[in-house]
Amino acid sequence: MRVAICCELSTPSDLVHDALTLGKALMARGHEALFIAGDVVSLVDHGGGWLPTELHQAPVLRPAPHLVMKRPNPDGLADHMAAMGFDDKRALVALATVWDRQLAALRPDVIVGFHTPMAWLVGPDQAPTFALGNGLALPPLADRSYPRLSPQSTPLADDDFLLENANAALSRLGRPSLAALSEILARCEAIQYGLPAFDPYLQLRRTVSAGLLGDRATGPAAPPVEARLLVTLDVYCPGVEMIALAVAGFDRTPADVHIASAPASMRRFLEHQPHVRLWSDQAALLEDAAAATVLVHHGEQNVAQRALVLGRPQLMIPWTPEQILLQQCTGWMGCVWEKKPTVSIDEMAGTFRSILKDHSLSVAAQHHARQLASADLPDALPGIVARIEARGPAQRSPA
């Protein structure tokens, strides 16, 4: 069975890791997993030592120029859709046409989209289509559209305007029109996974999470004897060099470090630090997370989930709206600290020193790990693979 796994240019890095996890699981079952990615180089970088056998470039818009007249930050799925081209009729028609022809040429048996409204829009007419994601990426349907994340937000575009553009694209392709913008997601088989505590739309949900992707909560792991940091960063974060310098000069405490898309100069600098072990694969690093005392990251849900499952404190350094929202969702837990990425090297190093000495964080983290274990949340990955296999060509009824 051929499964097309789609990731847009704006798909968050934690969902890219989830897409790779699903691809590995499908290939282990003997299926063909082909990836259609907005940034193929970044996808390969996230894969570390594992490379998918078939890679394709997704059609994307040119990046917006950095102008003084900036638009508001995206706040919810409708805003992300606007930024991806739904607020420009000509661009959307062109993108939908190219997506449609690319999917028709690849002839997948099943389509899986992670944060890819364009694939969700044109995919169901090509093959059974799944919309996968965590609570942030898959908002519930609310009336005719999607709920926003904050009441103070300024919408990028009117939902009816986005719907009109989507119908123009479907009309160009000879497809039936949509009655509401939310039907873009409703036409797919949506599977939401992840921790309910990370879901900003939890109070609006009618269905519960399918479980933890790639994890199963079995109780806290014993803390390591020696203090050790696990640090996973994104090179595009403002101030990432200051964070890397703070890790390199911080009391010579052992640190396992992964920096996505890091240039050669940064990698070589860290490799020359005797107490730093540089990892090229975040997934492999997270498998060794039990050896860490504290996990330092920007606010990626897969990293935060692993920390909670193991019972480890976290230091979040968020810089995207999604990461800031995750930090706000976890602030009540008592095991997560937050720091801005633009602080000085000395202040960041002092934060590392303080968080390693604050034993109350470990107590709170282990408490939440025990609570997760008692909730008996399953590993969502086998169930997701089974649902995809059930929609394969052998199981579908003839048209």
C-alpha positions as a printed Julia matrix, in Angstrom:
399×3 Matrix{Float64}:
   0.0    0.0     0.0
   1.28   3.46   -0.93
   0.75   6.09    1.75
   1.47   9.75    0.97
   2.49  11.65    4.12
   2.2   15.42    3.63
   3.91  18.2     5.61
   3.44  21.86    4.69
   6.14  24.51    4.83
   4.62  25.81    8.08
   4.15  22.4     9.73
   5.65  22.69   13.25
   8.82  20.69   13.86
   7.15  18.42   16.43
   4.6   17.37   13.81
   7.4   16.75   11.3
   8.92  14.35   13.82
   5.51  12.7    14.24
   5.21  12.32   10.47
   8.6   10.6    10.36
   7.57   8.34   13.23
   4.45   7.3    11.34
   6.45   6.76    8.14
   8.89   4.45    9.93
   6.02   2.45   11.44
   4.28   2.05    8.07
   7.47   0.95    6.33
   8.13  -1.55    9.13
   4.73  -3.04    8.25
   5.77  -3.44    4.62
   3.99  -0.38    3.17
   5.43   2.32    0.91
   5.64   5.66    2.7
   6.25   8.59    0.38
   6.72  12.07    1.79
   5.48  15.31    0.22
   7.17  18.09    2.17
   7.27  21.85    1.9
  10.91  21.8     3.03
  12.5   18.53    1.94
  15.96  19.43    3.29
  14.52  20.17    6.74
  12.58  16.89    6.66
  15.78  14.95    5.94
  17.55  16.87    8.71
  14.8   15.99   11.18
  15.08  12.34   10.14
  18.68  12.16   11.32
  19.98   8.69   10.53
  16.71   7.55    8.9
  15.81   8.66    5.4
  12.52   7.91    3.65
  12.93   6.11    0.34
  10.68   8.48   -1.63
  10.68  12.26   -1.22
   8.74  14.89   -3.16
   8.68  18.68   -2.97
   5.29  20.1    -2.03
   4.1   23.18   -3.92
   4.45  26.2    -1.64
   4.11  29.96   -1.81
   7.16  32.17   -1.85
   8.06  33.33    1.68
   6.5   36.66    2.59
   8.97  39.58    2.56
  10.07  41.07    5.87
   8.3   44.41    5.76
   7.71  47.02    8.42
   3.94  46.66    7.79
   3.61  43.25    9.41
   0.4   41.28    9.65
  -0.72  39.87   13.03
   0.56  36.49   14.14
  -1.54  33.48   13.09
  -4.01  32.57   15.81
  -5.76  29.3    15.02
  -6.09  27.09   11.96
  -8.04  29.6     9.84
  -5.2   32.12   10.23
  -2.64  29.5     9.22
  -4.75  28.68    6.18
  -4.8   32.36    5.26
  -1.01  32.52    5.5
  -0.69  29.36    3.36
  -2.55  30.94    0.45
  -6.27  30.7     1.24
  -6.55  34.5     1.37
  -5.38  34.87   -2.26
  -7.77  33.34   -4.82
  -5.28  33.15   -7.66
  -2.55  31.65   -5.47
  -4.97  29.14   -3.95
  -6.28  28.01   -7.35
  -2.7   27.52   -8.56
  -1.61  25.67   -5.42
  -4.67  23.41   -5.42
  -4.15  22.56   -9.08
  -0.5   21.61   -8.56
  -1.3   19.62   -5.39
  -4.07  17.79   -7.24
  -1.88  16.88  -10.2
   1.01  15.84   -7.98
  -1.2   13.51   -5.95
  -2.74  12.12   -9.14
   0.74  11.4   -10.54
   1.94   9.7    -7.33
  -1.25   7.58   -7.12
  -1.26   6.97   -3.34
  -3.73   4.53   -1.82
  -4.07   6.67    1.32
  -3.17  10.31    2.01
  -2.09  11.51    5.46
  -1.74  15.22    6.16
   0.01  16.8     9.15
  -1.06  20.45    9.36
  -1.66  20.55    5.59
  -5.01  22.2     4.72
  -4.11  22.12    1.02
  -3.79  18.32    1.07
  -6.99  18.11    3.13
  -8.76  20.25    0.52
  -7.87  18.24   -2.61
  -6.89  14.86   -1.14
 -10.31  13.28   -0.43
 -11.11  13.24   -4.16
  -7.9   11.32   -4.88
  -7.81   8.75   -2.05
  -9.01   8.27    1.54
  -7.45  11.16    3.44
  -6.48  11.4     7.11
  -5.91  14.62    9.04
  -3.49  13.84   11.85
  -2.18  16.11   14.56
  -2.12  17.13   18.18
  -4.77  19.23   19.89
  -3.31  22.5    18.63
  -3.12  21.41   14.99
  -6.58  19.84   14.81
  -9.1   22.29   16.28
 -12.66  21.06   16.81
 -15.39  22.17   14.47
 -17.25  25.14   15.93
 -20.36  26.25   14.07
 -19.24  27.17   10.55
 -15.53  27.56   11.23
 -12.71  27.01   13.71
 -12.38  28.55   17.18
  -9.59  31.03   17.77
  -6.88  30.6    20.38
  -7.33  33.96   22.13
 -10.26  36.4    22.29
  -7.92  39.38   21.76
  -6.65  38.17   18.39
  -7.09  40.03   15.11
  -8.18  37.66   12.32
  -5.96  37.65    9.26
  -8.93  37.11    6.95
 -12.67  36.57    7.14
 -13.7   32.9     7.2
 -16.33  33.46    4.49
 -13.63  34.98    2.28
 -11.42  31.89    2.77
 -14.4   29.67    1.97
 -15.12  31.58   -1.25
 -11.51  31.12   -2.37
 -11.56  27.41   -1.48
 -14.72  26.91   -3.54
 -13.13  28.75   -6.46
 -10.25  26.28   -6.37
 -12.61  23.29   -6.14
 -14.68  24.66   -9.02
 -11.54  24.91  -11.15
 -10.91  21.21  -10.41
 -14.51  20.23  -11.12
 -15.21  19.27   -7.51
 -18.34  19.98   -5.43
 -18.25  23.14   -3.34
 -18.13  23.41    0.44
 -20.91  24.86    2.57
 -18.58  25.9     5.41
 -14.85  26.34    5.85
 -14.81  23.62    8.5
 -15.77  21.05    5.85
 -12.16  21.08    4.66
 -11.32  19.14    7.79
 -14.66  17.3     8.02
 -14.11  15.62    4.63
 -11.04  13.89    6.08
 -10.85  11.24    8.77
  -9.4   13.24   11.64
  -7.25  11.55   14.3
  -6.17  13.71   17.21
  -3.48  12.39   19.54
  -1.34  13.75   22.35
  -1.74  14.76   25.98
  -5.09  16.39   26.82
  -3.2   18.85   29.04
  -1.53  20.26   25.91
  -4.83  20.83   24.09
  -5.95  24.49   24.06
  -9.38  23.45   22.73
  -9.97  20.73   25.34
 -13.2   22.24   26.68
 -14.72  22.26   23.18
 -13.89  18.64   22.33
 -16.49  15.97   21.76
 -13.94  13.2    21.27
 -10.89  12.3    23.36
  -7.3   11.9    22.27
  -6.26   8.62   20.62
  -3.31   8.41   23.04
   0.36   9.35   23.03
   2.14   8.99   19.7
   5.14   6.71   20.22
   4.89   6.76   24.02
   3.04   4.94   26.74
   2.98   6.34   30.28
   4.22   3.65   32.69
   5.3    5.84   35.61
   8.32   8.06   36.32
  11.83   6.87   35.54
  14.41   7.0    38.33
  16.36  10.29   38.27
  20.0   10.05   37.13
  22.75  10.18   39.75
  24.74  12.81   37.83
  23.22  16.13   36.76
  22.79  16.22   32.99
  21.03  18.52   30.54
  19.14  17.45   27.42
  18.95  20.42   25.06
  17.07  20.45   21.75
  16.94  23.74   19.85
  16.02  25.27   16.5
  18.7   27.3    14.75
  16.05  29.76   13.48
  15.12  30.8    17.02
  16.24  34.37   17.81
  19.08  34.24   20.31
  19.91  30.58   19.7
  23.63  31.42   19.69
  23.34  32.86   23.19
  21.64  29.68   24.37
  24.33  27.51   22.75
  27.1   29.6    24.36
  25.38  29.31   27.74
  25.28  25.51   27.37
  28.93  25.4    26.32
  30.15  27.54   29.22
  27.82  26.33   31.96
  29.82  24.76   34.81
  30.98  21.94   32.55
  27.76  20.07   33.34
  27.33  17.21   30.82
  24.84  18.11   28.1
  23.29  16.19   25.21
  22.5   18.74   22.49
  20.51  18.67   19.27
  20.14  21.82   17.15
  17.95  21.42   14.08
  19.51  22.82   10.88
  22.61  24.01   12.74
  25.38  25.35   10.45
  28.82  23.74   10.42
  30.37  26.53   12.51
  27.92  25.98   15.38
  28.27  22.2    15.22
  32.06  22.37   15.3
  32.03  24.79   18.21
  29.84  22.47   20.27
  31.75  19.35   19.25
  34.93  20.89   20.69
  33.33  21.27   24.14
  34.41  18.25   26.21
  31.19  18.11   28.23
  28.84  18.43   25.21
  27.65  15.48   23.16
  26.11  16.63   19.89
  23.27  14.56   18.4
  22.14  14.67   14.78
  18.82  12.88   15.41
  16.3   14.27   17.89
  14.31  11.02   17.96
  17.4    9.06   19.04
  18.19  11.71   21.64
  14.7   11.51   23.13
  15.02   7.74   23.44
  17.9    8.44   25.83
  16.0   11.17   27.72
  15.82   9.12   30.94
  19.54   9.89   31.45
  18.81  13.63   31.65
  18.0   15.64   34.77
  16.26  18.51   32.92
  14.97  18.81   29.34
  15.53  22.18   27.65
  13.51  22.94   24.51
  11.52  25.63   22.75
   8.09  24.15   23.44
   7.78  21.16   21.13
   4.97  18.82   22.11
   6.89  15.61   21.41
   9.73  16.74   23.74
   7.34  18.01   26.42
   5.4   14.74   26.25
   8.55  12.67   26.74
   9.53  14.83   29.73
   6.14  14.35   31.39
   6.09  10.61   30.72
   9.54  10.2    32.31
   8.88  12.65   35.15
  11.57  15.19   34.22
  11.5   18.98   34.77
  11.51  21.19   31.7
  12.9   24.57   30.73
  10.93  26.0    27.81
  12.4   28.78   25.67
   9.44  29.47   23.33
   9.56  31.78   20.33
   6.66  30.79   18.03
   2.98  31.41   18.9
   2.35  27.66   19.18
   5.26  27.21   21.57
   4.2   30.15   23.71
   0.71  28.66   23.92
   2.11  25.29   25.02
   4.1   26.99   27.75
   0.94  28.71   28.94
  -0.92  25.38   28.96
   1.76  23.77   31.14
   2.47  26.69   33.48
   0.2   25.31   36.21
   2.06  22.0    36.5
   4.86  23.27   38.71
   7.54  21.37   36.79
   8.09  23.76   33.86
  10.14  26.95   33.8
   9.99  29.51   30.99
  12.69  31.83   29.69
  12.8   34.25   26.78
  15.33  33.35   24.08
  16.78  36.87   24.06
  18.25  36.91   27.59
  21.99  37.26   28.19
  24.39  34.33   28.32
  24.96  34.82   32.06
  21.23  34.87   32.8
  20.62  31.73   30.76
  23.51  29.93   32.47
  22.15  31.05   35.85
  18.76  29.61   34.9
  20.39  26.25   34.09
  22.13  26.33   37.48
  18.96  27.21   39.38
  16.69  24.68   37.69
  19.13  21.83   38.42
  19.13  22.79   42.1
  15.34  23.14   42.44
  14.3   19.67   43.62
  10.64  20.69   43.93
  10.47  20.62   40.14
  11.48  16.95   40.11
   8.85  16.13   42.73
   6.14  17.84   40.66
   7.33  16.18   37.43
   7.28  12.72   39.0
   3.8   13.4    40.38
   2.5   14.19   36.89
   4.22  11.09   35.49
   2.38   8.94   38.04
  -0.89  10.69   37.19
  -0.34   9.95   33.5
   0.38   6.31   34.27
  -2.86   6.01   36.22
  -4.79   7.56   33.31
  -3.67   4.59   31.18
  -3.3    6.55   27.94
  -2.32   4.1    25.19
   0.35   4.42   22.52
  -1.62   5.9    19.63
   0.76   4.72   16.9
  -0.5    1.11   16.48
  -4.1    2.29   16.33
  -3.31   4.97   13.75
  -1.45   2.45   11.57
  -4.39   0.02   11.86
  -6.9    2.69   10.79
  -4.74   3.63    7.8
  -4.41  -0.03    6.8
  -8.19  -0.46    7.09
  -8.66   2.21    4.39
  -6.19   0.56    2.04
  -7.1   -0.63   -1.47
  -7.98  -4.16   -0.4
 -10.47  -2.95    2.2
 -12.17  -0.18    0.21
 -15.43  -0.94   -1.48
 -15.45  -0.41   -5.27
 -16.65   2.98   -6.5
